[in-house]
């Protein structure tokens, strides 16, 4: 009986495998800039969206309209540099999903009102930002168990390009605490491609199948930032909406944590 159960499990895993990628969810940002010529490094744990192009990439041909969108989690490093007191640029790498999707993005933020992290003056703050990046996820499999001697290996890749922007408003109540709210929106352009090899018994020549998708997502949320001389911690929560090709509109609550270290504090 155990052997039969194991065989069924192997058949399922090898005969039906999805192709998906983790996408960074739109998020709110602290309105506070780091300060001129200041450099920070840190990390994030954030809510994400998992876009699935097909539930069975080994199907001949694969159904690339069998799409779905679900919640996920990304982690990764971040860095930011202050070009001026109120203008900064940053980089972030998001990693997530069973296939270790990797998404890299850059950001430019301009603080229209308020003091920087290094000054920590109480009062209102206002910032706008834009970001953009790309990422991918890949899978591979072999249908030999399900299809017997006529089976075939396959590989699949799904890529995404994203652009987004946002605005945030906050109020630093003390040297230690900043409260803020914000809105952000992203647009995505994706492409899924699956390469299936010829059947081992030459009953099928195989082929390459691809499809493009587009999507958009937005977030409205609240956050709090705790800051010290060389360390800061952001905690935020958002209400997100997303619509992608061939998927129903998705809504839900997300959020994240971001921690930063100031490397060249005086």
C-alpha positions as CSV (number, residue, x, y, z in Angstrom):
1,X,0.0,0.0,0.0
2,X,2.8,2.4,0.9
3,X,4.4,1.8,-2.5
4,X,1.1,2.5,-4.3
5,X,0.7,5.8,-2.4
6,X,4.3,6.8,-3.2
7,X,3.8,6.1,-6.9
8,X,0.6,8.2,-7.0
9,X,2.4,11.1,-5.3
10,X,5.3,10.9,-7.8
11,X,2.8,10.8,-10.7
12,X,1.0,13.8,-9.4
13,X,4.2,15.9,-8.9
14,X,5.7,15.0,-12.2
15,X,2.5,15.0,-14.2
16,X,1.0,18.3,-13.1
17,X,3.2,21.3,-12.2
18,X,2.3,25.0,-12.3
19,X,4.3,27.8,-13.7
20,X,4.2,31.0,-11.6
21,X,6.2,34.0,-10.4
22,X,6.1,36.1,-7.2
23,X,5.4,39.8,-7.9
24,X,6.1,42.6,-5.4
25,X,2.8,44.0,-4.2
26,X,2.3,47.8,-4.3
27,X,3.3,49.2,-0.9
28,X,3.3,52.4,1.0
29,X,6.6,54.1,1.9
30,X,7.7,56.2,4.8
31,X,7.7,59.9,3.6
32,X,11.1,60.4,5.3
33,X,14.3,60.7,3.2
34,X,17.6,59.5,4.5
35,X,19.5,62.8,4.1
36,X,22.2,64.1,1.8
37,X,25.1,61.6,1.0
38,X,23.8,59.1,3.6
39,X,23.8,55.4,2.8
40,X,21.6,52.8,4.3
41,X,21.3,49.0,3.9
42,X,18.6,46.7,5.3
43,X,16.0,44.1,4.5
44,X,12.2,43.6,3.9
45,X,9.6,41.0,4.6
46,X,6.6,42.0,2.5
47,X,3.3,40.7,1.1
48,X,3.5,39.7,-2.5
49,X,1.3,38.4,-5.3
50,X,1.8,35.0,-7.0
51,X,0.7,35.0,-10.6
52,X,0.1,31.6,-12.1
53,X,0.2,31.2,-15.9
54,X,-0.9,27.6,-15.9
55,X,-1.6,24.8,-13.4
56,X,0.0,22.2,-15.7
57,X,3.0,23.3,-17.7
58,X,3.5,19.7,-19.0
59,X,0.1,19.4,-20.6
60,X,0.3,19.1,-24.4
61,X,-0.4,21.9,-25.3
62,X,-0.4,23.8,-22.0
63,X,-3.4,25.9,-21.1
64,X,-1.9,29.4,-20.7
65,X,-5.3,30.9,-19.9
66,X,-5.6,28.8,-16.8
67,X,-4.3,31.8,-14.7
68,X,-4.7,32.6,-11.1
69,X,-3.6,35.3,-8.6
70,X,-2.9,34.5,-4.9
71,X,-1.2,36.0,-1.9
72,X,2.5,35.3,-1.3
73,X,5.5,36.4,0.7
74,X,8.8,38.0,-0.4
75,X,12.0,38.7,1.5
76,X,15.2,40.4,0.4
77,X,17.8,43.1,0.9
78,X,17.4,46.9,0.3
79,X,19.8,49.8,-0.1
80,X,19.3,53.6,-0.3
81,X,21.5,56.6,-1.0
82,X,20.6,60.3,-0.4
83,X,21.5,62.3,-3.5
84,X,20.4,65.5,-1.7
85,X,18.6,66.1,1.7
86,X,15.3,65.4,0.1
87,X,16.1,63.2,-3.0
88,X,17.1,59.6,-2.7
89,X,17.5,56.5,-4.8
90,X,17.3,52.9,-3.8
91,X,17.6,49.3,-4.9
92,X,15.7,46.2,-3.7
93,X,15.8,42.5,-4.4
94,X,12.7,40.4,-3.7
95,X,13.0,36.6,-3.4
96,X,10.0,34.3,-2.9
97,X,8.0,31.3,-3.9
98,X,8.8,27.6,-4.2
99,X,10.7,28.3,-7.4
100,X,12.8,31.1,-5.7
101,X,11.4,33.9,-7.9
102,X,13.8,36.8,-8.0
103,X,12.6,40.4,-8.7
104,X,15.0,43.4,-8.8
105,X,13.7,47.0,-8.6
106,X,15.0,50.5,-8.4
107,X,13.3,53.5,-6.7
108,X,13.6,57.3,-6.7
109,X,11.9,59.2,-3.8
110,X,11.5,63.0,-3.4
111,X,10.5,64.5,-0.1
112,X,8.3,67.6,-0.6
113,X,7.9,68.5,3.0
114,X,9.4,67.7,6.4
115,X,12.8,66.8,7.8
116,X,15.1,63.9,7.1
117,X,15.8,60.8,9.2
118,X,19.1,62.3,10.4
119,X,17.4,65.5,11.6
120,X,14.2,63.9,13.1
121,X,12.3,67.2,13.5
122,X,8.7,66.9,14.5
123,X,6.0,68.0,12.1
124,X,4.3,67.0,8.8
125,X,6.1,65.1,6.0
126,X,5.1,64.5,2.3
127,X,6.8,62.4,-0.4
128,X,6.3,61.0,-3.8
129,X,8.2,58.2,-5.5
130,X,8.5,56.1,-8.6
131,X,9.8,52.6,-9.0
132,X,10.4,50.0,-11.7
133,X,12.0,46.6,-12.1
134,X,11.8,43.1,-13.5
135,X,11.9,39.5,-12.3
136,X,11.3,35.9,-13.3
137,X,10.4,32.4,-12.1
138,X,11.1,29.1,-13.8
139,X,10.1,25.5,-13.5
140,X,11.0,22.2,-15.2
141,X,9.6,18.7,-15.2
142,X,9.2,15.4,-17.1
143,X,6.0,13.8,-18.1
144,X,7.5,10.3,-18.4
145,X,5.5,8.8,-15.5
146,X,2.2,10.0,-16.8
147,X,2.8,9.3,-20.5
148,X,4.9,6.2,-20.3
149,X,7.4,5.6,-23.1
150,X,6.0,8.6,-25.0
151,X,6.8,11.1,-22.2
152,X,8.9,14.2,-22.6
153,X,10.8,16.8,-20.5
154,X,9.7,20.5,-20.4
155,X,11.0,23.8,-19.1
156,X,9.0,26.9,-18.4
157,X,9.8,30.6,-17.6
158,X,7.6,33.5,-16.7
159,X,9.0,37.1,-16.6
160,X,7.5,40.3,-15.5
161,X,8.3,44.0,-15.9
162,X,6.8,46.5,-13.5
163,X,6.5,50.2,-13.1
164,X,4.8,52.0,-10.2
165,X,4.4,55.2,-8.3
166,X,3.0,56.4,-5.0
167,X,2.5,59.2,-2.5
168,X,2.8,59.2,1.3
169,X,1.9,61.7,4.0
170,X,3.0,61.5,7.6
171,X,3.6,63.3,10.9
172,X,6.7,62.8,13.1
173,X,5.2,63.0,16.6
174,X,8.6,62.6,18.4
175,X,12.2,62.0,17.7
176,X,11.5,58.2,17.9
177,X,8.1,57.9,16.1
178,X,6.7,58.8,12.6
179,X,3.1,57.9,11.6
180,X,2.1,57.9,8.0
181,X,-0.4,56.9,5.3
182,X,0.0,56.4,1.6
183,X,-1.3,55.2,-1.8
184,X,0.6,53.3,-4.4
185,X,-0.2,51.8,-7.8
186,X,1.8,49.4,-10.1
187,X,1.5,48.1,-13.7
188,X,2.8,44.7,-14.8
189,X,3.7,43.2,-18.2
190,X,4.3,39.5,-18.1
191,X,5.3,36.7,-20.6
192,X,5.1,33.0,-20.0
193,X,7.0,30.6,-22.3
194,X,7.0,26.8,-22.1
195,X,9.4,24.6,-24.1
196,X,8.3,20.9,-24.4
197,X,10.7,18.4,-25.9
198,X,9.7,15.8,-28.5
199,X,8.2,12.6,-27.1
200,X,10.7,9.8,-26.4
201,X,8.9,7.5,-28.8
202,X,8.7,10.2,-31.5
203,X,4.9,10.2,-31.3
204,X,4.9,14.0,-30.9
205,X,7.5,16.6,-32.1
206,X,7.0,18.9,-29.1
207,X,6.9,22.6,-29.3
208,X,7.2,26.1,-27.7
209,X,4.2,27.8,-26.3
210,X,4.0,31.4,-25.1
211,X,1.5,34.1,-24.0
212,X,1.7,37.7,-22.7
213,X,-0.4,39.2,-19.9
214,X,-0.9,42.6,-18.3
215,X,-2.1,43.6,-14.9
216,X,-2.4,46.4,-12.4
217,X,-2.5,46.6,-8.6
218,X,-3.0,49.3,-6.0
219,X,-2.6,49.7,-2.3
220,X,-3.9,52.1,0.4
221,X,-2.5,51.8,3.9
222,X,-1.1,53.0,7.2
223,X,2.3,52.7,8.7
224,X,4.5,53.5,11.6
225,X,8.3,54.2,11.6
226,X,10.5,53.8,14.7
227,X,13.9,55.4,14.3
228,X,17.1,55.6,16.3
229,X,20.5,57.1,15.5
230,X,21.6,54.4,13.1
231,X,18.6,52.0,13.0
232,X,15.0,52.3,11.8
233,X,12.0,50.0,11.6
234,X,8.9,50.3,9.4
235,X,5.7,48.4,10.0
236,X,2.8,48.9,7.6
237,X,-0.5,47.4,6.6
238,X,-2.4,47.9,3.3
239,X,-5.6,47.1,1.5
240,X,-4.7,45.8,-1.9
241,X,-6.6,45.4,-5.2
242,X,-5.3,43.7,-8.3
243,X,-6.6,42.8,-11.8
244,X,-4.7,40.6,-14.3
245,X,-5.6,39.1,-17.6
246,X,-7.9,36.0,-17.3
247,X,-8.2,36.4,-13.6
248,X,-10.9,37.7,-11.4
249,X,-10.3,40.9,-9.4
250,X,-8.5,40.1,-6.2
251,X,-8.7,42.1,-3.0
252,X,-7.1,41.6,0.4
253,X,-5.1,42.9,3.3
254,X,-1.3,42.8,3.1
255,X,1.6,44.5,4.8
256,X,5.3,44.3,5.6
257,X,8.3,45.0,7.7
258,X,11.3,47.0,6.7
259,X,14.5,47.5,8.7
260,X,17.4,49.8,7.9
261,X,20.9,50.6,9.1
262,X,22.5,54.0,8.5
263,X,26.2,53.2,7.6
264,X,27.7,56.7,7.7
265,X,26.0,58.5,10.6
266,X,28.1,61.2,12.2
